[in-house]
């Protein structure tokens, strides 16, 4: 287990803590860099497929590079994109598309974030996909197309809030075109109307447009799915700034507070945030969604788009996530990440297996560690000034 390290420093005050209070601050970047270096060594960039799990991993490397200036992480991300470019160009030349779902679109998030004109064919193909992607009756982009070999048509998934939403936000940042901001706000609103429970402010996994019902129908809220929504909602508030509508800030805060209320005493979150019938020992604590939820709250409170009192969940989450890290022969190993998860019943979510050393989990943890660094360690009771 990697122990949480702290540095005694002055905090300028956040939430209901006055400027005269002192707290140790989290130091998490060293562990993040160790995870990134081991991950890059064990997963050579030239053999990595271009799918959603790898996208989260590479996305985390870009975030770490933003925070630390890590050039190796930035090079890995850029190489992953340029290695994919010939495949995308060949498909487009044949009148085909590399995208058949929001999952398959997700690597284009990285292309949109990189300042490289050579990647424009990937961006053009992704833009074209979004122009023609199937939509629900009210206009929400569906998760699958009819061409997806394993897809289910007519379903809107909350996963797409990240896979498509992050692409739209990246395009807005890159181009300054308000049309991208408008499209992102529209999709966030539509998916929220379809999948968010107005009583609990948490999200069901999917909406089946043909059947006219949610999956699951009962009040069961998948942890990692809610992390996709919260992550992108926070990023949307940050990116849009004063252009964000008031209702959006209210919705993201309500979601964050519902998430905070579901946090386990370990600092992690169970794989189903609100299990029917109350606590269930089979409702296991899950690493990747927990890390992503806490990272979103850390980023949102730091940026001032979420109230500062929510920051109290971050340090316990770091402790919980560090408890899921084991020391391997060649460095830290992230355990406890659930595998790819389809919409289903409560029992279906509990049956999804957990995998160690999954790039999705490593990336999610790096995102938390990058965003938590320097925040107050709210796990400590002694908050007196030295």
N, C-alpha and C positions, 0 to 999 in steps of 0.2 A: 504494500500500500504506500502511496506517495503522500507524505504528510503536508497539510496546509501550512504554508509559511506566511508570516505576516511581518510588516515593518511598521513600527510605531511612528506615526506622522500626524500632523494637524489636519483636520478636516474643516473646510470652510462652512460646514453646516449644511444639512439636507433634511428634508421632511420636517419633523418636529424637534430636531436636534439643533441647539443653538450653536453659534459660531465659537462659543467658548468651550465646547466639548471636544475631547480628544479620543480618537479611536485608532487602533492598529489598522493599517490598510493591507489589502490582499496583494500578494506578489505571486502572480500566476503565469507570467510569460515564459519563465525558464522551463516549466513543465510543458507548456504549449510548444515551445521550440523542440524539446526532446521528442514529443509525439510526432511533430512534423518531420523531423530528421529521420526517425526510425521508419515512419510511414513511407517517405520518399525512397529510402534505401531498400525496403522490402517490396515496394510496388513500383518498379521502373515505369517511367511515364510512357515509354514507347509500346508497352503491352497493355495499357489500361483501356478498357472499352469506354465508349461514350454513352453513358446512361446516367440515371438520376442519382444513384448512390455515389458514383465517382464525381458527379457534379457537386454534391455537398462537400466532398473531400477537397476538391480543387477550389471551390468557393471559400472554404476555410483557409486555404493557403494564401489566397489573395487578401483575405481579411487580416491574417497574421502579418503579411507583408506590409499592409497599410499601417499597422500598429508599430511594427519593429523595424521595418525597412529590410526584411529578410529577402535578399536577392535570389537565393536558391529557390525559395517558395514561388516567387514571381516567375522565374524562368520555367519551373515545372508547369505552371498554369499556362504560360504562353506556348510551350512545346506541345502540351496536350491538345491545344486548339489547332496548331499548324499541322500536327500529325493527322488530324481529322479532315482537314481541308480538301485533300484530293478525293476522298470518298464522297464528300458532299458535292463537289464539283462534278464528279462522274455521274452521280444520280440525277442531278439537275440537267446535265447534258442529254441524258436519256429520257427526259420528260418525267422523271420520277421525283419523289421527295424523300428526304431522310426522316421526315416527321410523320408519325401516325398516332401520336398521343401527346399529352402534356409532359409525360415522363421523357419521351424521346426528344422533345423540344428543349428540355432543361439544359443540356450542355451549351446551347446558344446563349444562355445567361453569361457565361464566361466570355464568349466572343464579344458580346455587347459591352462588357465592362472593360475590355482591353482596347487600348488606343493603337490599333493596328489595321490600316486600310486593307492589308492583304486578306483579312478575315471577312471582308464585305460579302463574299458569296454565301457564307453561313448566315449572316444577318439578313440578306435578301431572301434566302429560303425560309428563314423563320418568320419574317414579316409576311411572306406569301401564305404560309401556313395559317397564321392568325387571321388573315383576311378571309379564309375559306373554311376554317375549322367548324365542325358541326356545333350547333347551339340548341339549347333548350327552347321551349316555346316562348319564354320571356327574354331570351338572349344570352344566357350564361353559357360560356364555352364548355363543351362537354369534354370529358377526360379522354375518351377514345374516338377514333374514326372507324369507319367500317373496314378500313384496310388493316387495322391492328390485328395480328394473328391471335392474340389471347384476350382481346378486349371485349367489353360488353357495351354495345351502343346505347345511346340515350341516357347516359349517367353523367352527372356533374359531381366531381370529387373535390373535397377541400384540399387535397394535395396540389391541385392546380393553382391554388392561391400562391404557392411558392413557385412551382415549375413555370407557370405562365406569368404570374404577378411580378416576380423578380426580373423577368426579361423585360416586361413593359416599363418597370421603373428604371432599369439600366438604359433602355432606349431613350427615356425622357431625359435622364442625366446627360447622355451622350449628345443628344440632338437639340435639347431645349424646346422641342416641339410640344406645346401643351396638349396636343391631341393624344399623345401617349399617356399623359397624366389623366386625362378624361377617361380613356379606355380602362386604365387601371382602376380608377374610382368606380366606374360602372360595374366592372367585374367583381370587385370586392363587395359592392352593395348587393348585386344579384346573388352571388354565392351565399352571402350572409342571410339574405331573405329566405333562401331555400334550405339552408343547413343549420343555421343558428337557432337554438332553443331560446325564445324570448324570456322564459322564466329563469333558466339557469345561466344564460349568456355563454354557453358552451356549444360546440359544434358537433353535430352528427357527421358521420363520414361522407355520406353521399345522398344525392337526390336522384331517384329514378324517374325520369320525365315521362316515360311511356306508362309506367304504373301510377304515377302521381303520388309517390310516397317516399319517405326517407328510408335509408338503409344505415343503421338499424332503425326500426320504427320506434323502439323504446328509447328511453332517455339514457343512452349509453354513449359516452364521449371518449373516443380514442385519443390517447395522450399525444402521440407524434403528429396525428392529423391536426390537432389543435395548435401544435407548435408551428406547423407550416403557416397557419392563418395568423397567429400572433406575431411571428417573425416578420412576415410581409406587411402586416398592418402597421407595426412600429416603423419599419423602414419607409413605408409610404408616408407616414406623418413627417418623418425626418426629411425625406426628399422633397415633398410638396411644400413644406414650411407653411407660410401664411396662406398659401393657396389651398390648403387642405380644408374641406368643409367642416363646420363645427360638429356635425353629427358623427363624422368619422372619428374625431378625437374621443367623443363620448363612447362610441362603440368599442374602440380599441381599449380604452381604460376599463370599461365594464368587463370585457373579456379577460384582461390581465388580472383584475381583482377576483374573478371567478377561478382563474387558474391558481392564483396565490392561495385561495381558500382550500384548494384541493391538495396542496403540498403535504407530503408525508413528513413525519417527525425526523426521518433520516435526511431530509433535504431534497430527496428525489420525489418523483411522481409515479404512481402506479400506471400500468399500461392502459387501464381504463380509469379516467379521472373521477368518475362518480358511479361506482358499481351499484347496480340495483340490489337492494336488500342490505346495504351497509358493507363494512369492511369484510374482505374475503382474502384468506391467505393465498389463494391461487392467483390473485390479481397482482402479479409480480411487479416489482419496481424495475423501470426500464431506463436505460442510460441515454439514448440519443434524444428522445423527446424531452426528457428532463433537462438535458444540457441546452437544447434549443429554446425551450420555454424560458429558462433562467437567463440565457444570453439575450433574448429579446427584451426582457425586463431590465437587464443591466444596461443595454444600449439605449432603451427608451428613457430610463430615469436619468442617465448621464446626459442625454441630449435635451432633456427637459420636456419631452412630449408625453411622458407618463409622470404622475405624481411621485415625489421623492420617497414617500413612505413605503412604496412598493419595493424599494431597493432592499428592504429587510429580508426578502426571500433569496437574494443572490448568494450571500456568503454561506448559508446552510446548503444551498444547492452545490456550491463548489466543494464543500466537505463531502456531501453525498456522492458526487461524481468521482472525487478522488478515492473514495472507498470502493469504487468499481474499477480502479486501475491496479493492475498487478505488475510486479516487476519481473520481466522476462529476462532471458539470457542476454538479449541485445537491447534492452530498454523497456519502457513502460508499455503495457498491453491494456487496451480498453476492453472490458468485458461487458456482458449484459445488454447488447443491442438487439432489439427484435428485428427479425428479417422483414422483407417486403410484405405488406399487409393489405389485403383486399377488404372492402366493406362486408360486414357480416354481423352475426349475433354476438352477444357478450361472450359466449363460450368460444366463438371463433377467434376473438382477440386473445383470449387466454391461451389458446392452443398454438399461437404463433411462437416459433422457437426463438431463443436468444442465441446470438452468435458472438464469439470473441474475435477481436482484431478485425472487425468489419470496417471498411473505409468510411461508411456512413457514420458509424459511431465515433471513429477517430476524428472525423471532420466536425461533428457536432460538438465534441468536447473541446476541440481547439477553438471553436467559435466562442464558447462560454469563457474559456480561459483568456482569450484575447479581449473580450468585452468586460470581464470582471476585474482585470488588473487595476489596482489603485483605488478600488471602491472600499468603503469601510467594512471591517469584519464585524458584522452585527451578531455573530454567534457569541461574542464575549460579553459578560455581564459587567465588567469593570470598565466604566466609560469616563472615569475621572481624569481630568487633565494631570499630566505628570508634574 
